[in-house]
Amino acid sequence: MNVKDDITYDKYGRMQYHPEFHFSHGKPFSESELEYICKFYEVDHTRMISFAIGRTEHTIRSKVDSLRKKDYSIIIKILISIGRWIV
């Protein structure tokens, strides 16, 4: 574990929980957070998504794995059909 400026990182270089950056830690994912993850996971770095929604990088990667197991393309199709997804 690496420590720099009171911020700790795991062996993969991911920031560990820090209350100033991970303000949504421990809360259930909102619909808008799931939408954001589905939109940007393939095109943006996990660290940027982490800062945007206030969750750890590990939590985001775990959520994506969970969504993939549930086939998150279905979630995207639903968001498109209700006009919440910009193509």
WOZIVEN-V55231 format. One record per residue. N is the residue number from 1. SS is DSSP state (H for helix, E for strand, L for the rest). Layout:
BEGIN
N,SS ; N,SS
END
This chain:
BEGIN
1,L ; 2,E ; 3,E ; 4,E ; 5,L ; 6,L ; 7,E ; 8,E ; 9,E ; 10,L ; 11,L ; 12,L ; 13,L ; 14,L ; 15,E ; 16,L ; 17,L ; 18,L ; 19,L ; 20,L ; 21,L ; 22,L ; 23,L ; 24,L ; 25,L ; 26,L ; 27,L ; 28,L ; 29,L ; 30,L ; 31,H ; 32,H ; 33,H ; 34,H ; 35,H ; 36,H ; 37,H ; 38,H ; 39,H ; 40,H ; 41,L ; 42,L ; 43,L ; 44,L ; 45,L ; 46,H ; 47,H ; 48,H ; 49,H ; 50,H ; 51,H ; 52,H ; 53,H ; 54,L ; 55,L ; 56,L ; 57,H ; 58,H ; 59,H ; 60,H ; 61,H ; 62,H ; 63,H ; 64,H ; 65,H ; 66,H ; 67,H ; 68,H ; 69,H ; 70,L ; 71,L ; 72,L ; 73,H ; 74,H ; 75,H ; 76,H ; 77,H ; 78,H ; 79,H ; 80,H ; 81,H ; 82,L ; 83,L ; 84,L ; 85,L ; 86,L ; 87,L
END
